[in-house]
Amino acid sequence: MARHFLMLHVTVKDGERALLTRNGRLERVLEPGRHRLFDPRSELAAEMFQVVRSEFPAERYAVIHAARPDLAADLFEVVETKANEIAIVSLDGRPMQVMTPWQVRVYWKVATSVDAERIDVTSEPRVSAHHLAMTDRTRLVIVTEAVVENHEAGLLYVEGRLVERLAPGRHAFWNVGRKIEVKRLDLRPQAVEITAQEMLTKDRIALRVTLTAFRRIVDPERVVSAVPDVDAWLYRLVQFAIREAVAGRTLDEVLSAKAALDAELRDYVRARIADSGVEVTELGVKDVILPGEIRELVNKVVEAERVAKANLIRRQEETAATRSLLNTAKLMEENPLLLRLKELESLERLVEKVGRIDLHAGDGQGFDALLNKLVRLKPAEAT
């Protein structure tokens, strides 16, 4: 825009429009091209606007609409939302903006096709897949979106009230005019480690016990209404159970009756969580930690028991061996032929260890006498 003598020169490019005003009042709209306007008193002014996919100030539109409603209808498209209404504005077929309730936006329509899709969120609280694809979810704050996995349960809350349980998949809701929250609960078994805590047994011996519990959620709706934090609640409950169980047992009973202790703990916990929607599948003692001096005494007792058991086994073996020798001696005494065979067996073992043996039967004695007199286990009988 330039002034030359009594003329105002205005050049409007493609994709632009100029609002020509005289003394601040709108006269007309200048189309693309070069305009030479007679303005001897410098009363004219031209204001340039981009009109391709562009928005016009709503306040200026209100002024133009009041003064020139016909001109406003030719140039602009007005999108206005009411209470509980969402509008998705598309420019030339491309979704560009999402309008919340009680908003007014004005767009140039001389070079752009403007379409607005209105959604009543009171009758359609869910965001359809079509509308979800049209919105920019990274910056949109009027949509609550959640993905429920196959191993999860999704609970939909509207204004703090449980409405329904969501199936696995992607879910989106308009949160305009209300608070929407989706709670996801993992239905898979979870391990809860109960760390070591010091306690006294019935015989006043201090020890520490660590436990492991496996729990899973079987009724999500009941869990969220009964238990604020499942793991913390179960942790405290098991702590009370193990303290009560250990306090009523001696150290020997705790160490020797682990299976009975685990069964008692499971019964105690299951009886108290029966109506909570949580199931404890396994619960047991993982470690029993004794003080240093008590551990040394227990080790000595265990070592003494093992030594005594080894000595008992050794004595039993010696008794069995002696009994076997006695039975063999009785058999040999009652059966001379068996004794003779035993003598020959001893001779055979002896010969295996000697390189050379010279045998002399004596004068006038033959080989028969040699075999008879070689080994005698008892003296010859007197004639």
Secondary structure, DSSP 8 states (H G I E B T S, - for coil): -EEETTEEEEEE-TTEEEEEEETTEEEEEE-SEEEEEE-TT--EEEEEEE-TT-EE-HHHHHHHHHH-HHHHHHHEEEEE--TTEEEEEEETTEEEEEE-SS-EEEEE-SSS-EEEEEEETTT--B--HHHHHHS-TTT-SSEEEEEE-TTEEEEEEETTEEEEEE-SEEEEEE-TTS-EEEEEEE-S-EEEEEEEEEEE-TTS-EEEEEEEEEEEES-HHHHHHH-S-HHHHHHHHHHHHHHHHHHTS-HHHHHH-HHHHHHHHHHHHHHHSTTTTEEEEEEEEEEEE--HHHHHHHHHHHHHHHHHHHHHHHHHHHHHHHHHHHHHHHHHHH-HHHHHHHHHHHHHHHHHT-S-------TT--HHHHHHHS--SS-----
